[in-house]
Amino acid sequence: MNSVTSHSNSLRDWIQSTARAGHDIDQIVQMMLRAGYQPRQARQLVAKILNRPAVAIDVAMDVRNGRRSRHPEAPSQLAEGRRVDVTMSVECPTIRVLEGLMDAQECDELIELARPRLDRSRTVNSKGDDQLDEARTSQGMFFQVGEAPLIQRVEQRIAALLDMPVEYGEGLQVLHYLPGQQYEPHYDWFDPTHHGFKTLTAKSGQRVATVLIYLNTPEDGGGTHFPNARVTVTARRGTAVYFAYQSGDKDSLHAGLPVTAGEKWIATKWLRELPFV
């Protein structure tokens, strides 16, 4: 593989011979990632050398594990008539900062819809049951999919932006953090080694992506930190951070940083590889 990374002719020969040997596109791209290529670069090279559309490469990579989201690309995307600016892109892990996903009025309305139903936030344990967790100190609640007109609009917007049908998303969760509250580093994918993994994924499969929307701008603190990527996203009203991952993806480790002044409201949408039922 070292010669592959050194010479374009050798790379072309290697990709073609590897494909002829029966390796699928996902396997070829993964080999290139281990050799040091960036994900987008690897996909584009494989698409060009195998004479396949880049979009087809993405789809082929997703067949084995079900549907996956389309990553928004800079400078902007149009979703249900709304322009969403992609103001930051990171490839490994896949992170996008999406400015303008919701407007100020929508953010305020969603907060007021959620406020009467807040309770101490919970996590999912290895048996698939909700539990209190000291690592998560916020209050939160869940909406049903399509529960209110505003929620329907936001869900349709996310679906259009990421090319993921609404039915692949879990119900929208709203969380409220006060000063000092946080969510310690964690993964959003379900751990395959846990006893309850089969229960959690039996019907809808693994989580594949997260859209975290900031519904207000805290006075200080409250951003989202990806320690392995050395990236911190500032919490700003109407802006969202999108990140995609696969089962076991250590780079997607992230934390909700402590709010040091004011309060923080966020809405979270988790996407699955199969329809969420």
VOLO-987661 format. One record per residue (C-alpha): residue in three letters; residue number from 1; x negated, y negated, z negated. Coordinates in steps of 0.25 Angstrom, whole numbers, plus 5000, padded with zeros to 4 digits. Layout:
<dolos>
<aa ALA, i NUM, east X, north Y, up Z>
...
</dolos>
This chain:
<dolos>
<aa MET, i 1, east 5000, north 5000, up 5000>
<aa ASN, i 2, east 4988, north 4991, up 4998>
<aa SER, i 3, east 4986, north 4990, up 5013>
<aa VAL, i 4, east 5000, north 4988, up 5015>
<aa THR, i 5, east 5000, north 4975, up 5007>
<aa SER, i 6, east 4987, north 4970, up 5015>
<aa HIS, i 7, east 4991, north 4971, up 5029>
<aa SER, i 8, east 5004, north 4968, up 5036>
<aa ASN, i 9, east 5002, north 4980, up 5047>
<aa SER, i 10, east 4999, north 4990, up 5036>
<aa LEU, i 11, east 5012, north 4984, up 5028>
<aa ARG, i 12, east 5020, north 4987, up 5041>
<aa ASP, i 13, east 5015, north 5001, up 5043>
<aa TRP, i 14, east 5017, north 5004, up 5028>
<aa ILE, i 15, east 5031, north 4999, up 5027>
<aa GLN, i 16, east 5035, north 5006, up 5040>
<aa SER, i 17, east 5028, north 5019, up 5036>
<aa THR, i 18, east 5034, north 5019, up 5022>
<aa ALA, i 19, east 5048, north 5017, up 5028>
<aa ARG, i 20, east 5046, north 5029, up 5038>
<aa ALA, i 21, east 5041, north 5037, up 5026>
<aa GLY, i 22, east 5055, north 5036, up 5020>
<aa HIS, i 23, east 5053, north 5025, up 5010>
<aa ASP, i 24, east 5065, north 5016, up 5009>
<aa ILE, i 25, east 5065, north 5000, up 5010>
<aa ASP, i 26, east 5066, north 4999, up 4994>
<aa GLN, i 27, east 5054, north 5008, up 4992>
<aa ILE, i 28, east 5045, north 5001, up 5003>
<aa VAL, i 29, east 5049, north 4987, up 4996>
<aa GLN, i 30, east 5046, north 4992, up 4982>
<aa MET, i 31, east 5032, north 4998, up 4987>
<aa MET, i 32, east 5029, north 4984, up 4993>
<aa LEU, i 33, east 5033, north 4977, up 4980>
<aa ARG, i 34, east 5024, north 4986, up 4972>
<aa ALA, i 35, east 5013, north 4982, up 4982>
<aa GLY, i 36, east 5015, north 4967, up 4978>
<aa TYR, i 37, east 5025, north 4962, up 4989>
<aa GLN, i 38, east 5036, north 4953, up 4984>
<aa PRO, i 39, east 5051, north 4959, up 4986>
<aa ARG, i 40, east 5055, north 4949, up 4997>
<aa GLN, i 41, east 5042, north 4951, up 5004>
<aa ALA, i 42, east 5043, north 4966, up 5004>
<aa ARG, i 43, east 5057, north 4966, up 5009>
<aa GLN, i 44, east 5054, north 4957, up 5020>
<aa LEU, i 45, east 5042, north 4965, up 5025>
<aa VAL, i 46, east 5050, north 4978, up 5024>
<aa ALA, i 47, east 5061, north 4971, up 5032>
<aa LYS, i 48, east 5052, north 4966, up 5043>
<aa ILE, i 49, east 5043, north 4978, up 5045>
<aa LEU, i 50, east 5055, north 4988, up 5045>
<aa ASN, i 51, east 5063, north 4979, up 5053>
<aa ARG, i 52, east 5074, north 4978, up 5043>
<aa PRO, i 53, east 5082, north 4965, up 5039>
<aa ALA, i 54, east 5077, north 4960, up 5025>
<aa VAL, i 55, east 5092, north 4961, up 5020>
<aa ALA, i 56, east 5093, north 4975, up 5024>
<aa ILE, i 57, east 5080, north 4978, up 5016>
<aa ASP, i 58, east 5087, north 4972, up 5004>
<aa VAL, i 59, east 5099, north 4981, up 5006>
<aa ALA, i 60, east 5091, north 4993, up 5008>
<aa MET, i 61, east 5083, north 4991, up 4995>
<aa ASP, i 62, east 5097, north 4990, up 4988>
<aa VAL, i 63, east 5103, north 5003, up 4993>
<aa ARG, i 64, east 5097, north 5012, up 4983>
<aa ASN, i 65, east 5101, north 5004, up 4971>
<aa GLY, i 66, east 5114, north 4998, up 4976>
<aa ARG, i 67, east 5117, north 4983, up 4979>
<aa ARG, i 68, east 5107, north 4972, up 4976>
<aa SER, i 69, east 5109, north 4957, up 4976>
<aa ARG, i 70, east 5103, north 4948, up 4987>
<aa HIS, i 71, east 5092, north 4939, up 4981>
<aa PRO, i 72, east 5096, north 4924, up 4984>
<aa GLU, i 73, east 5085, north 4917, up 4992>
<aa ALA, i 74, east 5080, north 4903, up 4992>
<aa PRO, i 75, east 5083, north 4892, up 4995>
<aa SER, i 76, east 5098, north 4894, up 4993>
<aa GLN, i 77, east 5110, north 4903, up 4995>
<aa LEU, i 78, east 5124, north 4901, up 4998>
<aa ALA, i 79, east 5134, north 4909, up 4989>
<aa GLU, i 80, east 5149, north 4907, up 4991>
<aa GLY, i 81, east 5147, north 4893, up 4996>
<aa ARG, i 82, east 5137, north 4889, up 4985>
<aa ARG, i 83, east 5123, north 4886, up 4988>
<aa VAL, i 84, east 5114, north 4892, up 4978>
<aa ASP, i 85, east 5099, north 4888, up 4978>
<aa VAL, i 86, east 5089, north 4898, up 4975>
<aa THR, i 87, east 5079, north 4890, up 4967>
<aa MET, i 88, east 5069, north 4901, up 4963>
<aa SER, i 89, east 5066, north 4915, up 4968>
<aa VAL, i 90, east 5057, north 4926, up 4962>
<aa GLU, i 91, east 5055, north 4939, up 4969>
<aa CYS, i 92, east 5051, north 4948, up 4958>
<aa PRO, i 93, east 5059, north 4949, up 4951>
<aa THR, i 94, east 5070, north 4943, up 4960>
<aa ILE, i 95, east 5075, north 4930, up 4954>
<aa ARG, i 96, east 5082, north 4919, up 4960>
<aa VAL, i 97, east 5087, north 4906, up 4954>
<aa LEU, i 98, east 5100, north 4901, up 4960>
<aa GLU, i 99, east 5103, north 4887, up 4958>
<aa GLY, i 100, east 5118, north 4883, up 4959>
<aa LEU, i 101, east 5124, north 4896, up 4958>
<aa MET, i 102, east 5135, north 4890, up 4950>
<aa ASP, i 103, east 5139, north 4875, up 4948>
<aa ALA, i 104, east 5141, north 4868, up 4935>
<aa GLN, i 105, east 5156, north 4869, up 4935>
<aa GLU, i 106, east 5155, north 4884, up 4937>
<aa CYS, i 107, east 5145, north 4885, up 4926>
<aa ASP, i 108, east 5154, north 4878, up 4916>
<aa GLU, i 109, east 5166, north 4885, up 4920>
<aa LEU, i 110, east 5159, north 4899, up 4918>
<aa ILE, i 111, east 5154, north 4895, up 4904>
<aa GLU, i 112, east 5168, north 4891, up 4900>
<aa LEU, i 113, east 5174, north 4904, up 4905>
<aa ALA, i 114, east 5164, north 4912, up 4897>
<aa ARG, i 115, east 5164, north 4904, up 4884>
<aa PRO, i 116, east 5176, north 4910, up 4877>
<aa ARG, i 117, east 5171, north 4924, up 4880>
<aa LEU, i 118, east 5157, north 4923, up 4875>
<aa ASP, i 119, east 5152, north 4934, up 4865>
<aa ARG, i 120, east 5138, north 4939, up 4861>
<aa SER, i 121, east 5131, north 4944, up 4873>
<aa ARG, i 122, east 5128, north 4958, up 4874>
<aa THR, i 123, east 5119, north 4967, up 4882>
<aa VAL, i 124, east 5121, north 4981, up 4888>
<aa ASN, i 125, east 5115, north 4993, up 4880>
<aa SER, i 126, east 5109, north 5006, up 4886>
<aa LYS, i 127, east 5123, north 5012, up 4884>
<aa GLY, i 128, east 5130, north 5002, up 4893>
<aa ASP, i 129, east 5137, north 4995, up 4881>
<aa ASP, i 130, east 5136, north 4980, up 4877>
<aa GLN, i 131, east 5128, north 4977, up 4865>
<aa LEU, i 132, east 5123, north 4965, up 4857>
<aa ASP, i 133, east 5108, north 4962, up 4860>
<aa GLU, i 134, east 5099, north 4953, up 4852>
<aa ALA, i 135, east 5091, north 4950, up 4865>
<aa ARG, i 136, east 5104, north 4943, up 4870>
<aa THR, i 137, east 5109, north 4932, up 4861>
<aa SER, i 138, east 5119, north 4925, up 4870>
<aa GLN, i 139, east 5134, north 4925, up 4871>
<aa GLY, i 140, east 5141, north 4930, up 4884>
<aa MET, i 141, east 5153, north 4936, up 4891>
<aa PHE, i 142, east 5156, north 4943, up 4904>
<aa PHE, i 143, east 5166, north 4939, up 4915>
<aa GLN, i 144, east 5173, north 4950, up 4923>
<aa VAL, i 145, east 5169, north 4949, up 4938>
<aa GLY, i 146, east 5178, north 4939, up 4945>
<aa GLU, i 147, east 5185, north 4935, up 4932>
<aa ALA, i 148, east 5187, north 4920, up 4935>
<aa PRO, i 149, east 5186, north 4912, up 4948>
<aa LEU, i 150, east 5173, north 4906, up 4944>
<aa ILE, i 151, east 5167, north 4919, up 4941>
<aa GLN, i 152, east 5172, north 4924, up 4954>
<aa ARG, i 153, east 5165, north 4913, up 4961>
<aa VAL, i 154, east 5152, north 4915, up 4954>
<aa GLU, i 155, east 5152, north 4930, up 4957>
<aa GLN, i 156, east 5155, north 4928, up 4972>
<aa ARG, i 157, east 5144, north 4917, up 4972>
<aa ILE, i 158, east 5134, north 4927, up 4966>
<aa ALA, i 159, east 5139, north 4938, up 4975>
<aa ALA, i 160, east 5137, north 4930, up 4988>
<aa LEU, i 161, east 5123, north 4925, up 4983>
<aa LEU, i 162, east 5118, north 4939, up 4980>
<aa ASP, i 163, east 5126, north 4947, up 4990>
<aa MET, i 164, east 5131, north 4955, up 4979>
<aa PRO, i 165, east 5146, north 4958, up 4979>
<aa VAL, i 166, east 5154, north 4952, up 4966>
<aa GLU, i 167, east 5157, north 4967, up 4962>
<aa TYR, i 168, east 5142, north 4970, up 4960>
<aa GLY, i 169, east 5141, north 4960, up 4949>
<aa GLU, i 170, east 5144, north 4961, up 4934>
<aa GLY, i 171, east 5154, north 4952, up 4927>
<aa LEU, i 172, east 5148, north 4938, up 4925>
<aa GLN, i 173, east 5142, north 4936, up 4911>
<aa VAL, i 174, east 5141, north 4922, up 4904>
<aa LEU, i 175, east 5131, north 4920, up 4893>
<aa HIS, i 176, east 5129, north 4909, up 4883>
<aa TYR, i 177, east 5116, north 4906, up 4876>
<aa LEU, i 178, east 5114, north 4896, up 4864>
<aa PRO, i 179, east 5101, north 4891, up 4859>
<aa GLY, i 180, east 5091, north 4902, up 4856>
<aa GLN, i 181, east 5099, north 4913, up 4863>
<aa GLN, i 182, east 5093, north 4921, up 4874>
<aa TYR, i 183, east 5092, north 4934, up 4881>
<aa GLU, i 184, east 5079, north 4941, up 4880>
<aa PRO, i 185, east 5072, north 4948, up 4892>
<aa HIS, i 186, east 5080, north 4959, up 4898>
<aa TYR, i 187, east 5084, north 4965, up 4911>
<aa ASP, i 188, east 5097, north 4965, up 4918>
<aa TRP, i 189, east 5096, north 4978, up 4924>
<aa PHE, i 190, east 5100, north 4991, up 4917>
<aa ASP, i 191, east 5089, north 4999, up 4911>
<aa PRO, i 192, east 5089, north 5013, up 4918>
<aa THR, i 193, east 5083, north 5019, up 4906>
<aa HIS, i 194, east 5094, north 5016, up 4897>
<aa HIS, i 195, east 5104, north 5026, up 4893>
<aa GLY, i 196, east 5116, north 5018, up 4898>
<aa PHE, i 197, east 5110, north 5014, up 4912>
<aa LYS, i 198, east 5119, north 5024, up 4919>
<aa THR, i 199, east 5131, north 5019, up 4912>
<aa LEU, i 200, east 5128, north 5004, up 4915>
<aa THR, i 201, east 5125, north 5007, up 4930>
<aa ALA, i 202, east 5134, north 5019, up 4933>
<aa LYS, i 203, east 5145, north 5010, up 4941>
<aa SER, i 204, east 5138, north 4997, up 4945>
<aa GLY, i 205, east 5123, north 5001, up 4946>
<aa GLN, i 206, east 5111, north 4993, up 4941>
<aa ARG, i 207, east 5111, north 4978, up 4939>
<aa VAL, i 208, east 5103, north 4972, up 4951>
<aa ALA, i 209, east 5103, north 4957, up 4949>
<aa THR, i 210, east 5107, north 4946, up 4939>
<aa VAL, i 211, east 5113, north 4932, up 4942>
<aa LEU, i 212, east 5111, north 4923, up 4929>
<aa ILE, i 213, east 5118, north 4909, up 4930>
<aa TYR, i 214, east 5115, north 4898, up 4921>
<aa LEU, i 215, east 5128, north 4891, up 4917>
<aa ASN, i 216, east 5122, north 4879, up 4910>
<aa THR, i 217, east 5108, north 4873, up 4908>
<aa PRO, i 218, east 5103, north 4875, up 4894>
<aa GLU, i 219, east 5096, north 4863, up 4887>
<aa ASP, i 220, east 5084, north 4872, up 4886>
<aa GLY, i 221, east 5080, north 4886, up 4888>
<aa GLY, i 222, east 5089, north 4898, up 4893>
<aa GLY, i 223, east 5082, north 4901, up 4906>
<aa THR, i 224, east 5080, north 4915, up 4911>
<aa HIS, i 225, east 5066, north 4921, up 4910>
<aa PHE, i 226, east 5060, north 4932, up 4918>
<aa PRO, i 227, east 5048, north 4935, up 4910>
<aa ASN, i 228, east 5042, north 4945, up 4920>
<aa ALA, i 229, east 5043, north 4936, up 4932>
<aa ARG, i 230, east 5039, north 4924, up 4924>
<aa VAL, i 231, east 5052, north 4916, up 4928>
<aa THR, i 232, east 5061, north 4908, up 4920>
<aa VAL, i 233, east 5074, north 4902, up 4926>
<aa THR, i 234, east 5079, north 4889, up 4920>
<aa ALA, i 235, east 5094, north 4890, up 4916>
<aa ARG, i 236, east 5102, north 4879, up 4924>
<aa ARG, i 237, east 5117, north 4878, up 4926>
<aa GLY, i 238, east 5122, north 4884, up 4938>
<aa THR, i 239, east 5108, north 4891, up 4942>
<aa ALA, i 240, east 5107, north 4906, up 4942>
<aa VAL, i 241, east 5095, north 4916, up 4941>
<aa TYR, i 242, east 5097, north 4928, up 4950>
<aa PHE, i 243, east 5088, north 4940, up 4948>
<aa ALA, i 244, east 5088, north 4954, up 4954>
<aa TYR, i 245, east 5082, north 4967, up 4949>
<aa GLN, i 246, east 5082, north 4982, up 4949>
<aa SER, i 247, east 5083, north 4992, up 4938>
<aa GLY, i 248, east 5070, north 4992, up 4930>
<aa ASP, i 249, east 5065, north 4978, up 4936>
<aa LYS, i 250, east 5056, north 4973, up 4925>
<aa ASP, i 251, east 5054, north 4960, up 4932>
<aa SER, i 252, east 5069, north 4956, up 4930>
<aa LEU, i 253, east 5067, north 4954, up 4915>
<aa HIS, i 254, east 5073, north 4941, up 4910>
<aa ALA, i 255, east 5078, north 4934, up 4898>
<aa GLY, i 256, east 5087, north 4923, up 4895>
<aa LEU, i 257, east 5078, north 4913, up 4888>
<aa PRO, i 258, east 5083, north 4906, up 4875>
<aa VAL, i 259, east 5091, north 4894, up 4875>
<aa THR, i 260, east 5083, north 4883, up 4867>
<aa ALA, i 261, east 5094, north 4872, up 4869>
<aa GLY, i 262, east 5108, north 4871, up 4873>
<aa GLU, i 263, east 5115, north 4884, up 4878>
<aa LYS, i 264, east 5115, north 4893, up 4890>
<aa TRP, i 265, east 5126, north 4899, up 4898>
<aa ILE, i 266, east 5123, north 4909, up 4909>
<aa ALA, i 267, east 5131, north 4918, up 4918>
<aa THR, i 268, east 5126, north 4932, up 4922>
<aa LYS, i 269, east 5130, north 4941, up 4934>
<aa TRP, i 270, east 5123, north 4955, up 4935>
<aa LEU, i 271, east 5124, north 4962, up 4948>
<aa ARG, i 272, east 5124, north 4977, up 4950>
<aa GLU, i 273, east 5120, north 4986, up 4961>
<aa LEU, i 274, east 5134, north 4992, up 4962>
<aa PRO, i 275, east 5148, north 4985, up 4960>
<aa PHE, i 276, east 5150, north 4982, up 4946>
<aa VAL, i 277, east 5162, north 4990, up 4940>
</dolos>
